[in-house]
Amino acid sequence: MTSFAIVLVIFSSFFHAGWNLLGKKNKGSSLAFCIAASSTVSILLLPYIIWFLFTIGIGNFPSNFWWLAILTGIAQVVYIMALVKAYQYADIGIIYPMIRALPILIVAVITTLLGQSLVWSQWFGFILITLGCLIIPLQRFKQFDVGAYLNKGVFWSFIAAFGTTAYSIIDKSALTIATHVSDSVLANQYTALFYLGIQFTMMLPPLLICCCYKCDITPIIQAWRMKYSAGLAGIVMAITYCLVLQAMITTSNVTIVVALRQISIVFGLIMGVIFLGERWYLTRSVGVGLIVLGLIASLS
């Protein structure tokens, strides 16, 4: 992984913690938040998507690219809705670390099964990061038992982590296809921005299907009312993931990108204390220390 890619992911992690802070402040439904956030980004990037498809030629993209785009839209919806739901039951200092760390080992196992190799120091780093995130939700070390994690907030964080795992793997595959199609015409950076727009656009159909299934337009009305706050979160979200997509282009193993993004946990904890008045415990200090050590080991 290049130094430029590392810098991109670190900046992305800071923005990621920031939009999670906005998500925590959300007072509407998770469905409304998703609609407002994804609609804002989709509308802003629509002219660029049209230009890109006209330049490259929509017929040049194979059908499996579009199937992957549909799947990543669904995975993103699962992630964001579960994330907002989790924040209704627990502090950002509890939920955020859980969601960010859980996908690491899952992605590592899946990518290994797909033929990508990892050295022992990287596995050790991933384990340290996971342990750190299991400690962070605790107020005292003696609370370290299964019962401490049996709550609705952690349940929804697991669902959100599943969404993160899915879209991380899908996006790497889809982006590889897209860059292969377009690299003879446009630089890969243009393709990453195009794929970002496609990803957010593909979030809208499953969101609207949810509204139709419930026969309830209330989330759409709420989305309009929160268009500024949720729209801002969507823009920050887009900036965040655009940097990640740029980093994915320069590295062959998506697991390293997923692991490095966990520095956002430190940013998220600090923001939760400063802006939301959440408390800082010794357990969080130890957890952060394990995460930082794990990041160093995984990048070695």
C-alpha positions as CSV (number, residue, x, y, z in Angstrom):
1,M,0.0,0.0,0.0
2,T,1.5,3.3,-1.1
3,S,2.1,6.3,1.2
4,F,-0.4,8.3,-0.8
5,A,-3.1,5.7,-0.3
6,I,-2.4,5.7,3.5
7,V,-2.8,9.5,3.6
8,L,-6.1,9.2,1.7
9,V,-7.5,6.6,4.0
10,I,-6.5,8.6,7.1
11,F,-8.2,11.8,5.8
12,S,-11.2,9.6,4.9
13,S,-11.3,8.2,8.4
14,F,-11.5,11.7,9.9
15,F,-14.4,12.6,7.6
16,H,-16.1,9.3,8.4
17,A,-16.1,10.0,12.1
18,G,-17.5,13.4,11.4
19,W,-20.5,12.1,9.4
20,N,-21.2,9.5,12.1
21,L,-21.4,12.4,14.5
22,L,-24.1,13.9,12.3
23,G,-25.8,10.5,12.1
24,K,-25.9,10.3,15.9
25,K,-27.6,13.7,16.1
26,N,-30.3,12.6,13.7
27,K,-33.7,12.8,15.2
28,G,-35.7,11.3,12.4
29,S,-36.1,7.7,11.2
30,S,-33.1,5.9,9.8
31,L,-35.0,5.4,6.5
32,A,-35.6,9.2,6.2
33,F,-32.0,9.9,6.9
34,C,-30.8,7.5,4.2
35,I,-33.2,8.9,1.6
36,A,-32.1,12.5,2.3
37,A,-28.4,11.7,2.4
38,S,-28.3,9.5,-0.7
39,S,-30.6,11.7,-2.7
40,T,-28.4,14.7,-2.1
41,V,-25.2,13.0,-3.4
42,S,-27.1,11.3,-6.3
43,I,-28.4,14.7,-7.5
44,L,-25.1,16.4,-7.2
45,L,-23.2,13.7,-9.1
46,L,-25.9,13.0,-11.8
47,P,-24.4,15.3,-14.4
48,Y,-21.0,13.8,-13.9
49,I,-22.4,10.2,-14.2
50,I,-24.2,11.1,-17.5
51,W,-21.0,12.7,-18.8
52,F,-18.9,9.7,-17.8
53,L,-21.3,7.2,-19.4
54,F,-21.4,9.3,-22.6
55,T,-17.6,9.4,-22.7
56,I,-17.0,5.7,-22.1
57,G,-20.1,4.3,-23.5
58,I,-22.7,2.6,-21.3
59,G,-22.7,-0.5,-23.5
60,N,-19.0,-1.1,-22.7
61,F,-19.8,-2.0,-19.1
62,P,-20.6,-5.8,-18.6
63,S,-23.8,-6.9,-16.9
64,N,-21.9,-8.2,-13.9
65,F,-20.8,-4.6,-13.1
66,W,-24.4,-3.5,-12.9
67,W,-25.3,-6.4,-10.7
68,L,-22.5,-5.6,-8.3
69,A,-23.7,-2.0,-8.3
70,I,-27.2,-3.1,-7.3
71,L,-25.8,-5.3,-4.5
72,T,-23.6,-2.6,-3.1
73,G,-26.5,-0.2,-3.0
74,I,-28.5,-2.7,-0.9
75,A,-25.4,-3.3,1.3
76,Q,-25.0,0.4,1.9
77,V,-28.7,0.8,2.8
78,V,-28.4,-2.0,5.3
79,Y,-25.2,-0.4,6.8
80,I,-26.6,3.1,7.1
81,M,-30.0,2.2,8.4
82,A,-28.6,-0.2,11.0
83,L,-26.0,2.4,12.0
84,V,-28.6,5.1,12.7
85,K,-30.7,2.5,14.5
86,A,-27.8,1.5,16.7
87,Y,-27.2,5.1,17.7
88,Q,-30.7,5.3,19.1
89,Y,-29.7,2.8,21.8
90,A,-26.0,3.5,22.6
91,D,-23.2,6.1,22.6
92,I,-21.1,6.7,19.5
93,G,-18.1,5.7,21.7
94,I,-19.7,2.2,22.0
95,I,-21.3,1.6,18.6
96,Y,-18.7,3.2,16.3
97,P,-15.8,1.0,17.4
98,M,-17.9,-2.1,17.1
99,I,-19.1,-1.3,13.6
100,R,-15.6,-0.3,12.4
101,A,-13.7,-3.3,13.7
102,L,-16.0,-6.3,13.2
103,P,-15.6,-6.4,9.4
104,I,-11.8,-6.6,9.6
105,L,-11.5,-10.3,10.4
106,I,-14.5,-11.2,8.2
107,V,-13.0,-9.4,5.2
108,A,-9.6,-10.9,5.9
109,V,-11.0,-14.5,6.0
110,I,-13.1,-13.9,2.8
111,T,-10.2,-12.4,0.8
112,T,-7.9,-15.2,2.0
113,L,-10.4,-17.7,0.7
114,L,-10.4,-15.8,-2.6
115,G,-6.7,-16.3,-2.9
116,Q,-5.1,-13.1,-1.4
117,S,-2.3,-13.8,1.1
118,L,-1.8,-12.1,4.4
119,V,1.4,-12.3,6.6
120,W,1.2,-13.3,10.2
121,S,1.9,-9.7,11.5
122,Q,-1.2,-8.5,9.6
123,W,-3.4,-11.2,11.2
124,F,-1.9,-10.3,14.6
125,G,-2.8,-6.6,14.0
126,F,-6.3,-7.4,13.0
127,I,-6.8,-9.4,16.2
128,L,-5.4,-6.5,18.3
129,I,-7.8,-4.1,16.6
130,T,-10.8,-6.4,17.3
131,L,-9.8,-6.8,21.0
132,G,-9.5,-3.1,21.3
133,C,-13.0,-2.6,20.0
134,L,-14.4,-5.2,22.4
135,I,-12.9,-3.3,25.3
136,I,-13.9,0.2,24.3
137,P,-17.7,-0.3,24.9
138,L,-17.0,-1.2,28.6
139,Q,-16.9,1.3,31.4
140,R,-14.8,-1.0,33.7
141,F,-12.7,-4.1,32.9
142,K,-14.7,-6.2,35.2
143,Q,-17.7,-5.8,32.9
144,F,-15.9,-7.9,30.3
145,D,-18.5,-10.6,29.8
146,V,-20.9,-11.7,27.2
147,G,-23.8,-10.0,29.0
148,A,-22.2,-6.6,28.4
149,Y,-22.7,-7.0,24.7
150,L,-26.3,-8.3,24.8
151,N,-28.2,-5.1,24.0
152,K,-30.0,-3.6,21.0
153,G,-27.2,-1.2,20.2
154,V,-24.6,-3.9,19.7
155,F,-27.1,-6.1,17.8
156,W,-27.7,-3.3,15.2
157,S,-24.0,-2.7,15.1
158,F,-23.5,-6.3,14.0
159,I,-26.0,-5.7,11.2
160,A,-24.2,-2.6,10.2
161,A,-20.9,-4.4,10.2
162,F,-22.4,-7.0,7.9
163,G,-23.3,-4.2,5.5
164,T,-19.8,-2.8,5.7
165,T,-18.2,-6.2,5.0
166,A,-20.5,-6.7,2.0
167,Y,-20.0,-3.4,0.3
168,S,-16.2,-3.4,0.9
169,I,-15.7,-6.6,-1.0
170,I,-18.3,-5.8,-3.7
171,D,-16.8,-2.3,-4.3
172,K,-13.3,-3.6,-4.8
173,S,-14.6,-6.1,-7.5
174,A,-16.9,-3.5,-9.2
175,L,-14.2,-0.8,-9.2
176,T,-11.7,-3.3,-10.8
177,I,-14.2,-3.9,-13.6
178,A,-14.9,-0.2,-14.1
179,T,-11.3,0.8,-14.3
180,H,-10.6,-2.0,-16.7
181,V,-13.3,-0.7,-19.0
182,S,-12.4,3.0,-18.8
183,D,-8.6,3.2,-18.2
184,S,-7.8,3.5,-21.9
185,V,-10.0,6.7,-22.1
186,L,-9.9,8.3,-18.6
187,A,-7.7,8.2,-15.5
188,N,-8.8,5.9,-12.7
189,Q,-9.5,8.9,-10.5
190,Y,-12.4,9.8,-12.8
191,T,-13.7,6.2,-12.6
192,A,-13.7,6.2,-8.8
193,L,-15.8,9.4,-8.7
194,F,-18.2,7.8,-11.3
195,Y,-18.5,4.7,-9.2
196,L,-19.2,6.7,-6.1
197,G,-22.2,8.4,-7.9
198,I,-23.5,5.0,-9.1
199,Q,-23.2,3.6,-5.6
200,F,-25.3,6.4,-4.0
201,T,-27.8,6.3,-6.9
202,M,-28.3,2.5,-6.4
203,M,-29.2,3.2,-2.8
204,L,-32.4,5.0,-3.7
205,P,-34.4,2.1,-5.3
206,P,-34.2,-0.2,-2.2
207,L,-35.0,2.8,0.1
208,L,-38.1,3.7,-2.0
209,I,-39.1,0.0,-2.1
210,C,-39.1,0.1,1.7
211,C,-41.5,3.1,1.7
212,C,-43.8,1.3,-0.8
213,Y,-43.7,-1.9,1.1
214,K,-44.9,-0.1,4.3
215,C,-47.3,2.1,2.3
216,D,-46.0,5.0,4.2
217,I,-44.6,8.3,2.7
218,T,-43.7,9.7,6.1
219,P,-40.0,8.9,5.7
220,I,-40.0,10.9,2.4
221,I,-41.6,13.9,4.2
222,Q,-39.1,13.6,7.0
223,A,-36.3,13.4,4.5
224,W,-37.4,16.7,3.0
225,R,-37.5,18.3,6.4
226,M,-34.0,17.1,7.3
227,K,-32.6,17.7,3.8
228,Y,-29.9,20.1,5.1
229,S,-28.5,18.2,8.0
230,A,-28.8,14.7,6.4
231,G,-27.7,16.1,3.1
232,L,-24.6,17.5,4.7
233,A,-24.0,14.1,6.2
234,G,-24.4,12.5,2.8
235,I,-21.9,14.9,1.2
236,V,-19.3,14.2,4.0
237,M,-20.1,10.5,3.5
238,A,-19.4,10.8,-0.2
239,I,-16.1,12.6,0.3
240,T,-15.1,10.0,2.8
241,Y,-15.8,7.0,0.6
242,C,-14.4,8.7,-2.5
243,L,-11.0,8.9,-0.8
244,V,-11.4,5.2,0.1
245,L,-12.2,4.3,-3.5
246,Q,-9.1,6.2,-4.7
247,A,-7.0,4.2,-2.2
248,M,-8.6,0.9,-3.4
249,I,-7.3,1.6,-6.9
250,T,-3.7,1.6,-5.7
251,T,-3.8,-1.6,-3.6
252,S,-4.7,-5.1,-4.5
253,N,-5.8,-6.2,-1.0
254,V,-9.0,-4.6,0.3
255,T,-8.4,-5.9,3.8
256,I,-5.5,-3.5,4.4
257,V,-7.7,-0.6,3.4
258,V,-10.5,-1.8,5.7
259,A,-8.0,-2.2,8.6
260,L,-6.4,1.3,8.1
261,R,-9.9,2.9,8.2
262,Q,-10.1,1.9,11.8
263,I,-8.1,4.9,12.8
264,S,-11.5,6.6,12.5
265,I,-12.4,4.9,15.8
266,V,-10.0,7.2,17.6
267,F,-11.4,10.3,15.8
268,G,-15.0,9.1,16.6
269,L,-14.3,8.7,20.3
270,I,-12.7,12.1,20.6
271,M,-15.5,13.8,18.7
272,G,-18.1,12.0,20.9
273,V,-16.4,13.4,24.0
274,I,-16.0,16.9,22.7
275,F,-19.2,17.5,20.8
276,L,-21.7,15.1,22.5
277,G,-20.4,15.2,26.0
278,E,-19.8,11.4,26.2
279,R,-17.5,10.2,29.0
280,W,-14.0,8.8,28.6
281,Y,-13.0,5.8,30.6
282,L,-9.7,4.0,31.2
283,T,-11.1,1.1,29.1
284,R,-11.3,3.4,26.1
285,S,-7.7,4.4,26.6
286,V,-6.6,0.8,26.6
287,G,-8.9,0.0,23.6
288,V,-7.5,2.8,21.6
289,G,-3.9,1.7,22.4
290,L,-4.7,-1.8,21.2
291,I,-6.2,-0.4,18.0
292,V,-3.2,1.8,17.3
293,L,-0.8,-1.1,17.9
294,G,-2.9,-3.3,15.7
295,L,-2.8,-0.7,12.9
296,I,1.0,-0.5,13.1
297,A,1.3,-4.3,13.0
298,S,-1.1,-4.7,10.1
299,L,0.7,-2.1,8.0
300,S,4.2,-3.7,8.6
